C-alpha cells in the first residue's frame, strides 16, 4: 500500500469478502470486519472499499474515480485459473509494484502450525547493523541495510514521501526489559528522526507486544486517539479560533495527541507467553505498529514495565497519560503500570468489540481449522506454480 500511495494522491483499497476469498484462495484468518479495520488504520490508505470483486472490472474502478489499479508483481488468478486483472491490464490501467519482501499470511500460518522459533531476533540493533542473523558477514550486512530501509520507508507520512513518525530504540539490561524491580533509565537511540510533538499536543504512551497486529490492537489505539480527542474538545482544541491559529503557525491542523508506542522484544514476550510467541518478530511487529495512523512515534525494544525513570527518558517529555487496554494475556504477580498509577497518569480503555482478538485468538482459529488451513497451504503452493506459468 505504501508503494501504491506513492504513485498518486489518494489510495482506495478494495477488500474482498470472506466468501470470495474462500472460493478463490481458501478460508480466511480474519473476518471482513477485522480486515476493513486493518486497512482503515493504515496511514497510506485514503478509503477502504469492502466487498470488492475478486476479478477487477473497469466499471468498478471507474465508479470510484480510480485511474489505475496497483498490484504486486506476483500474479493473482481466480478459481478458474484466469488473471484477476485481465480487464484493467487490457485497458492499460494496471500498474505493477515490487512485491514487498518478508512475511506473508502463508508464512505466519506456517509458524503457527509448526510452532517454530527461528524467526526470533535477539537484538534488533545488532540485526540492523549486520552483527546478528544467518549467512555470511556480507549477507548479514545487506539484510541489515534492507531492514533499515524498510523502517525508514514505513516512517513516512500519509503521502509516503515525507518524514512521519520518529523511530527510536531503547537500550537496557534484559532484567530491566523483562521485570519490574530494576528501575533502569537505559538509553534511547533515534533510528529515524521524524515529527516531534507540536504546540499544544499531549504526549501519551502505550505499549505492548502487538503480535500479529490484530483488530484488537488497532481498536485499542483508535480509542486512545478518541479519548484524547474528547479531552481536546474539553480544552477548546476544536474551536475555530484554535484551529485557525494552528493552521497559521504550522500550515495545517493536527491532532491534540502525540501517541508514543513502545514495542517489546521477542525475548520479553516469550518470557511471559512461552511456546513460540511472538509469532512475528520485533522487526515485523515494529513495522505493523509504525504504519498505523493512530501512532506518532515508536520505541522499539521498550521495557515490559514502563518505570518512572524510563518514562522520564522519553525525549518528548514525561507523558500526560499512559494507556492500557481492557484485557491481559497472562496473569501477573505484579502491576507493570504502578509508576503511571502513582503519577496519576494511568488510563484504561474500556471494553470494545474487538477486545478478544489478539495473537492467541488468531492462533486458536488456525488450530481449530488446522486441516482446512493445511489444505489451503497445499492448494496455494500448486496455484503459485500455475500463476508462475502465466507470467
SERO-86236 format. One record per residue (C-alpha): residue in three letters; x, y, z. Coordinates in pm, whole numbers, plus 50000, padded with zeros to 5 digits. Layout:
# residues N
ALAXYZ;...
END
This chain:
# residues 391
UNK500005000050000;UNK502935023450063;UNK504245018449709;UNK500765023349566;UNK500195055449763;UNK503455069649634;UNK502065067049280;UNK499145090449343;UNK497445114749579;UNK494785090749707;UNK494685053249765;UNK491415034149765;UNK491804998349890;UNK489384971349777;UNK488764943550028;UNK487304910049921;UNK484514893350113;UNK485114861950320;UNK483024842350069;UNK485034853649765;UNK488334845649936;UNK487064811350039;UNK486074803849681;UNK489314816049524;UNK492024810749788;UNK490694792150090;UNK489464800650441;UNK490274835050582;UNK492134840050908;UNK490464873550985;UNK486864883650916;UNK485944910750666;UNK485184934950951;UNK488634928851102;UNK490364933150766;UNK488494965650700;UNK489684978651038;UNK493274970050941;UNK493034988750609;UNK491355018850771;UNK494205020551024;UNK496915021450758;UNK498395056350728;UNK498635054350346;UNK495055042950287;UNK492555070050191;UNK489455048150186;UNK488585011450226;UNK486044995549992;UNK484604963250137;UNK483164935849914;UNK485414944249621;UNK485064917949345;UNK487844892349319;UNK488154899648946;UNK488604937048898;UNK486454952448626;UNK486674986248452;UNK483164997848558;UNK484064990248922;UNK487195011948933;UNK485615039148719;UNK482705041048963;UNK485135051049237;UNK487055075249017;UNK490235054249011;UNK492605059548720;UNK494765029048785;UNK494844996048969;UNK498074987849152;UNK499224952949245;UNK502424934849333;UNK504484916949072;UNK503054883149179;UNK500274870748952;UNK496854865249113;UNK494364841848950;UNK490724834249022;UNK489214799949092;UNK489124792348717;UNK492854799848681;UNK492454832748491;UNK494274865148573;UNK492194886248815;UNK493384918348649;UNK492994908848284;UNK490414935948212;UNK492314965248357;UNK495534952748200;UNK493914952047859;UNK492774988147913;UNK496284999548011;UNK495155008948360;UNK497274984548559;UNK500444993948745;UNK502874969048895;UNK504964974749206;UNK507594952049350;UNK506104927049594;UNK507064936149950;UNK509674911350072;UNK509314893350401;UNK506424875650565;UNK503054867050418;UNK499904851950561;UNK501224818450440;UNK504454823050636;UNK502594832650953;UNK500224802950929;UNK503274780750884;UNK504874794351201;UNK501684787951394;UNK501224752651268;UNK504864742351310;UNK505484762051634;UNK508854774551507;UNK511054800051686;UNK513704805451420;UNK512174839251332;UNK513114854551671;UNK515544883651680;UNK517724885551991;UNK518964921151936;UNK517324943651678;UNK520194969251677;UNK522644940951602;UNK520364927151330;UNK520154961651171;UNK523944965651180;UNK524544930951034;UNK526034916451353;UNK523174891951407;UNK521444868651165;UNK522124839650933;UNK524524838550638;UNK527924853950578;UNK529054887550713;UNK528254903650376;UNK524804887550361;UNK524024899550713;UNK525174934650620;UNK522914935250314;UNK519994921550514;UNK520554947350787;UNK520614975950535;UNK517424963150375;UNK515754961850718;UNK516824997450795;UNK515465009150460;UNK512114992550534;UNK511885010450868;UNK512765043350700;UNK510105037750432;UNK507465029250692;UNK508295060050898;UNK506815083150634;UNK503725104850649;UNK500335099750480;UNK501835106750137;UNK504565080850186;UNK507095106950074;UNK507805129450374;UNK509085121350726;UNK506395108650962;UNK506745090351294;UNK510005092351486;UNK511565057751535;UNK513625050651846;UNK515195020352013;UNK515625015252387;UNK518825000452524;UNK518714984652868;UNK519544952753055;UNK517414921752997;UNK516314922753361;UNK515014958253309;UNK513244947852988;UNK511514917653142;UNK510984925253508;UNK509754953153730;UNK512284956854012;UNK515014973153803;UNK514125010053763;UNK516705014853491;UNK516625046053276;UNK518535029652990;UNK519335048952676;UNK517165058452381;UNK518675059252033;UNK516955076551743;UNK516955053851438;UNK514995077451215;UNK514065112751312;UNK510525122851222;UNK507865146251351;UNK508115157851712;UNK505165169851921;UNK503775202951808;UNK502385231652011;UNK499625220852248;UNK499815183452180;UNK499615159952478;UNK502255132552475;UNK500675099252569;UNK502295064952597;UNK501065029952510;UNK502974997352497;UNK502574960852410;UNK503774931352208;UNK501344939151921;UNK501844903851791;UNK500044897551459;UNK498824933651495;UNK495174923851511;UNK491954943651512;UNK492134942351893;UNK495364962551890;UNK494054985951621;UNK490804993351804;UNK492714999652127;UNK494945025451955;UNK491955041251781;UNK490175045152112;UNK493265060752271;UNK493125087351999;UNK489375091452053;UNK489875095552430;UNK492455122652366;UNK490145139552116;UNK487475141052387;UNK489985157352621;UNK490895181152339;UNK487255191452297;UNK487065199352667;UNK490045222752642;UNK488805240152326;UNK491105222852077;UNK488435222351807;UNK487285258551842;UNK487545277651514;UNK489975302351669;UNK492275274251787;UNK492145256551450;UNK492975288351258;UNK495865295951495;UNK497415261551436;UNK496975264651061;UNK498585299051052;UNK501535288051269;UNK502125253351123;UNK500485254250781;UNK498005226850874;UNK495835214151157;UNK496825183851365;UNK495675160051636;UNK495585170252004;UNK497565138752096;UNK501075126552019;UNK500915088852075;UNK504195071152153;UNK504015033052120;UNK506525010452294;UNK507054976052132;UNK508554947752340;UNK511414924952231;UNK510874888752126;UNK512654875852436;UNK510414896552662;UNK507184883552505;UNK508424847752501;UNK509374850452868;UNK505774858652960;UNK503824839052699;UNK506094809452624;UNK505594783852343;UNK506724800952018;UNK505264835352090;UNK505644860751942;UNK504564847351603;UNK506044878851446;UNK509484891351548;UNK510324926251678;UNK511164939251330;UNK507884926951179;UNK505774938751472;UNK507544972351470;UNK506644977551104;UNK503004968751175;UNK502764994851450;UNK504765020151252;UNK502345020050957;UNK499355026751184;UNK497785061251152;UNK496935062051523;UNK500545064351644;UNK503015093351624;UNK506255076551730;UNK507505042051827;UNK510095029352071;UNK511414995151973;UNK512654971252247;UNK510644990152509;UNK510674975352861;UNK507724954552979;UNK507334977453279;UNK507315014953198;UNK509085026953512;UNK509305063353619;UNK512925065153502;UNK512025050953162;UNK509075074653116;UNK511285104253210;UNK513815093452945;UNK511325098052660;UNK512665128552471;UNK509205143352414;UNK508735148552786;UNK507085128953067;UNK503765115852926;UNK500485132253021;UNK498875097753014;UNK499785060852994;UNK497015039852839;UNK496365002752873;UNK493764980452708;UNK490844961552865;UNK492434926952851;UNK495594909752966;UNK497104879052802;UNK498534864153121;UNK498124866053500;UNK500784887853661;UNK502084887954016;UNK502914924953985;UNK501494956253827;UNK503654968753538;UNK501805002153542;UNK502295010953907;UNK504635040253822;UNK501975055253593;UNK499305049853856;UNK501475065554125;UNK501945095953900;UNK498205098053839;UNK498525094253461;UNK497265058553414;UNK494165054653197;UNK492385023153085;UNK490455019052763;UNK487035003252813;UNK485874970952656;UNK485264971252280;UNK484014948052005;UNK487504935651910;UNK488934931352259;UNK489004893352224;UNK491034894651900;UNK494714890251986;UNK497544867151881;UNK496184838852096;UNK492724841651940;UNK494134841051586;UNK496354810851663;UNK493324793351813;UNK491354799851494;UNK494124784051291;UNK494424753851520;UNK490674747651523;UNK490674746051144;UNK494144731251106;UNK493174706250838;UNK491484733550630;UNK494494756750659;UNK496994729350575;UNK494924721350266;UNK494844758650185;UNK498654759450204;UNK498924729949966;UNK496474744849716;UNK498214778649732;UNK501554762249653;UNK500094744749349;UNK498314776549243;UNK501554796449270;UNK503224772349028;UNK500424777248775;UNK500444815048823;UNK504184814848757;UNK503414799848417;UNK501114829448338;UNK503944854948363;
END
